[in-house]
Amino acid sequence: MAAITAAMVKELREQTGAGMTDCKKALSETDGNMEEAVEILRKKGQAKAVKKESRIAAEGICCIASDGDTKAAVVEVNSETDFVAKNETFQEFVKAVAEQAVCSSADNVDALLEEAWSEDASKTVKEALVDKIAVIGEKLNIRRFERVEASEGCVATYVHGGGRIGVIVEAKTSVVNDSVKEALTNLAMQVAALNPKYVATGDVSEEYKAHEKEIIAAQIEQDPKMAGKPEKVIEGAINGRLNKELKEVCLLEQVYVKAEDGKQTVAQYVAQVAKENNAELSISRFVRFETGEGLEKKNEDFAAEVAAQMGM
């Protein structure tokens, strides 16, 4: 049997990120064969990943990668704890996933996971994920991604709060310069801050409007001030409240957050930028990811967990 040296253990640990004891055991099992030891640790990592499937990964970060001014992709990768989300190893992995997504032809996560990993073509993205789970020791999940490509303009991106929110704005524009790109970045910041649901009122479905009208009508019915009012007045009140709501959920109807007069709408700001740059400029769409939205989060007592592990 080959002697297992400290240098060999160190090398294997650097390659895999696994624990020192695990590395020593793997090398002993393979009689010092480094490649086979790596495979053993990967298989153990995969087993660990299976054990972690029942856990909830609701922390993590969003990351954006761009390819020039016309293409960008935003990804959300989840971890179980905020501590891991701030870990450099995890953040570098998420960055690599975003770079994979922006160059990928996959249109969903399952397809992305089966692609060859851009940093090591000998493994798939899924295998790279499993390896990272073994290194970090938490369940990780590539939850979603979206790629945006502008055929007649450009894209602008913004990441807020160290990856808590990621936004891509796509614009159709006849001019792409620093001024236009800065304006679109400002709008990406607006989307991050105010979370609109639509670009313009024309994008809002009639079904959504009808549903909101029902809710508003029910609210008005319970308002003593509206009791006995003519149907025409009530209908006007319903439409008034609906229009107010649409101004909140439609990007172009919102008040621009940097408006000097506090009144300028986003639509007016876009028109101003277009005029200043002699450009035809319009917002095509936006994508906004917020880490963990829609996911259940565990409410754990960390002190109790430590005490349980120590048998206290």
KEVEXSE-345131 format. One record per residue (C-alpha): residue in three letters; x, y, z. Coordinates in pm, whole numbers, padded with zeros to 5 digits, always signed. Each point is the difference from the previous one (the first is absolute). Last residue first. Example, Ala and Ser with C-alpha at 12.3 -4.5 7.8 and 13.67 -1.06 7.14 Angstrom:
! KEVEXSE-345131
ser+01367-00106+00714;ala-00137-00344+00066;
END
This chain:
! KEVEXSE-345131
met-02687+01956+02562;gly+00082-00275-00250;met+00250+00219-00186;gln-00208-00013-00319;ala-00311+00085+00199;ala+00171+00299+00163;val+00107+00127-00340;glu-00357-00030-00130;ala-00140+00170+00311;ala+00236+00293-00048;phe-00101+00027-00367;asp-00372+00012+00078;glu-00142-00059-00345;asn-00269+00165-00204;lys+00028-00182-00331;lys-00095+00200-00306;glu-00278-00087-00242;leu+00067+00109-00355;gly-00213+00242-00201;glu+00276+00256-00027;gly+00326-00158+00120;thr+00233+00243-00172;glu-00179+00268-00198;phe+00011-00032-00377;arg-00121+00282-00226;val-00019-00027-00378;phe-00086+00301-00214;arg-00173+00059-00330;ser+00001+00197-00322;ile+00068+00350+00130;ser-00004+00259-00279;leu+00253+00234-00161;glu+00015+00166-00339;ala+00307+00215+00036;asn+00110+00360-00036;asn+00200-00042+00322;glu-00167+00278+00200;lys-00339-00086-00156;ala+00024-00369+00089;val+00111+00084+00355;gln-00299+00232+00044;ala-00242-00257-00141;val+00135-00263+00241;tyr-00042+00247+00289;gln-00357+00076-00106;ala-00083-00373-00006;val+00167-00041+00340;thr-00229+00267+00137;gln+00115+00349+00104;lys-00168+00111+00322;gly+00266+00028+00269;asp+00130+00317-00164;glu+00355-00130-00026;ala-00117-00346-00105;lys+00249-00257+00131;val-00262-00259+00097;tyr-00194+00046-00326;val-00369+00014+00092;gln-00154-00325-00119;glu-00209-00015-00317;leu+00282-00140-00217;leu+00071-00277+00250;cys-00358-00123+00041;val-00092-00132+00347;glu-00038+00330+00185;lys-00167+00195-00279;leu-00233-00297-00048;glu-00113+00037+00362;lys-00098+00362-00052;asn-00187-00095-00316;leu-00190-00266+00195;arg-00088+00248+00273;gly-00142+00245-00251;asn-00185-00271-00190;ile-00173-00114+00319;ala-00081+00357+00106;gly-00149+00075-00343;glu-00214-00312+00018;ile-00122+00107+00345;val-00088+00347-00130;lys-00188-00144-00298;glu-00187-00245+00223;pro-00132+00290+00209;lys+00120+00022+00363;gly-00224-00152+00267;ala+00291-00115+00215;met+00335+00131-00126;lys+00102+00167+00326;pro-00094-00317+00192;asp+00273-00196-00187;gln-00086-00371+00004;glu-00131+00002-00358;ile+00311+00195-00102;gln+00226-00286+00114;ala-00207-00255-00193;ala+00021+00218-00312;ile+00380+00026+00040;ile+00032-00379+00019;glu-00221-00056-00303;lys+00186+00270-00194;glu+00329-00174+00080;his-00128-00324-00153;ala-00131+00178-00308;lys+00332+00179-00049;tyr+00197-00326+00032;glu-00230-00176-00249;glu+00030+00293-00240;ser+00372-00069-00007;val+00252+00274+00078;asp+00252+00051-00279;gly-00178+00310-00132;thr+00047+00160+00340;ala+00374+00004-00064;val+00316-00190+00105;tyr-00175-00239+00238;lys+00039-00135+00354;pro+00181+00296+00156;asn+00242-00078+00287;leu+00062+00347+00142;ala+00369-00023+00095;ala+00136-00261-00242;val-00209+00135-00289;gln+00122+00353+00072;met+00361-00121+00009;ala-00054-00159-00342;leu-00142+00334-00111;asn+00317+00177+00109;thr+00200-00261-00193;leu-00211+00087-00303;ala+00087+00368+00040;glu+00370-00081+00033;lys-00016-00210-00318;val-00164+00288-00189;ser+00264+00248+00116;asp+00289-00238-00062;asn-00106-00064-00359;val-00235-00230-00188;val-00220+00191-00244;ser-00290-00139-00204;thr-00150-00154+00313;lys-00216-00296+00099;ala+00062-00057+00367;glu+00050-00307+00219;val+00031+00044+00376;ile+00168-00269+00212;val-00041-00004+00378;gly+00159-00199+00284;ile-00110+00027+00364;arg+00163-00141+00315;gly+00334-00024-00179;gly+00220+00224+00211;gly-00291+00228+00084;his-00096+00092-00354;val+00116-00127-00337;tyr-00069+00215-00305;thr+00002-00074-00371;ala-00048+00182-00329;val-00091-00154-00335;cys+00038+00135-00350;gly-00181+00086-00322;glu-00160-00181-00287;ser+00067-00369+00059;ala+00021+00028+00377;glu+00071-00333+00170;val-00125-00086+00348;arg+00083-00330+00172;glu-00195-00115+00301;phe+00116-00227+00279;arg-00159-00212+00268;arg+00054-00205+00315;ile+00358-00118-00023;asn-00021-00168+00340;leu+00251-00047+00278;lys-00046-00233+00297;glu+00274+00069+00248;gly+00344-00147+00067;ile+00206+00253-00196;val+00238-00243-00170;ala-00247-00285-00048;ile-00268+00240-00125;lys+00258+00146-00242;asp+00066-00345-00144;val-00374-00054-00045;leu-00026+00331-00187;ala+00291-00092-00226;glu-00173-00331-00069;lys-00318+00185-00096;val+00193+00237-00225;thr+00138-00306-00176;lys+00352-00137+00034;ser+00298-00052-00230;ala-00056+00346-00149;asp+00151+00165+00306;glu-00056+00375+00046;ser-00282+00019-00255;trp-00182-00296+00152;ala-00135-00222-00278;glu-00376+00040-00019;glu-00242-00227+00190;leu-00068+00256+00273;leu-00091+00265-00259;ala-00265-00226-00151;asp-00159-00055+00341;val+00021+00374+00075;asn-00197+00108-00307;asp+00059+00153-00345;ala+00346-00140-00061;ser+00200+00164-00280;ser+00270+00106+00245;cys+00235+00298-00025;val-00182+00214+00257;ala-00078-00304+00215;gln+00362-00118+00035;glu+00111+00348+00108;ala-00281+00002+00256;val+00104-00344+00127;ala+00362+00124+00031;lys-00116+00297+00209;val-00200-00237+00219;phe+00313-00210+00055;glu+00207+00306+00089;gln-00265+00101+00252;phe+00002-00343+00163;thr+00379-00002+00038;glu-00006+00358+00131;asn-00249-00083+00276;lys-00271+00263+00051;ala-00277-00237-00111;val+00156-00262+00230;phe-00070+00216+00306;asp-00347+00088-00131;thr-00090-00364+00044;glu-00162-00279-00200;ser+00141+00096-00337;asn-00173+00118-00314;val+00124+00088-00346;glu-00192+00264-00193;val+00117+00081-00349;val-00014+00311-00219;ala+00111-00010-00361;ala+00119+00277-00229;lys+00017+00076-00372;thr+00016+00312-00214;asp+00259+00231+00154;gly+00286-00252+00000;asp-00056-00347+00144;ser-00124+00060+00352;ala-00009-00208+00318;ile-00243+00067+00285;cys-00009-00150+00348;cys-00278-00068+00246;ile+00090-00120+00347;gly-00064-00271+00257;glu-00262-00062+00269;ala-00303-00222-00047;ala+00160-00344-00019;ile-00246-00214+00193;arg+00127-00340+00110;ser-00154-00323-00122;glu+00258-00042-00276;lys+00289+00015+00250;lys+00044-00375+00026;val+00021-00021-00380;ala+00274+00262-00007;lys+00197-00192+00263;ala-00015-00306-00221;gln+00127+00208-00290;gly+00283+00126+00214;lys+00090-00356+00085;lys+00014-00074-00370;arg+00214+00307-00058;leu+00228-00107+00283;ile+00043-00343-00155;glu+00066+00155-00341;val+00268+00230+00144;ala+00163-00301+00163;glu-00001-00178-00334;glu+00182+00293-00159;met+00253+00027+00285;asn+00099-00368+00014;gly+00160-00036+00344;asp-00101-00360+00062;thr-00357+00078-00102;glu-00158-00067+00340;ser+00288+00172+00180;leu-00035+00307-00221;ala-00372+00017+00073;lys+00057-00037+00375;lys+00260+00281+00002;cys-00230+00229-00199;asp-00293-00068+00233;thr+00218+00080+00303;met+00118+00328-00153;gly-00350+00115-00092;ala-00101+00047-00364;gly+00092+00311-00202;thr+00046-00222-00303;gln+00326+00097-00166;glu+00148+00180+00302;arg-00089-00294+00224;leu+00157-00243-00241;glu+00323+00202-00006;lys+00011+00031+00380;val-00058-00374+00045;met+00280-00072-00245;ala+00234+00243+00177;ala-00080-00159+00337;thr+00120-00331-00139;ile-00190-00321-00060;ala+00257-00277-00036;ala-00082-00233-00288;met-00128-00344+00093;
END
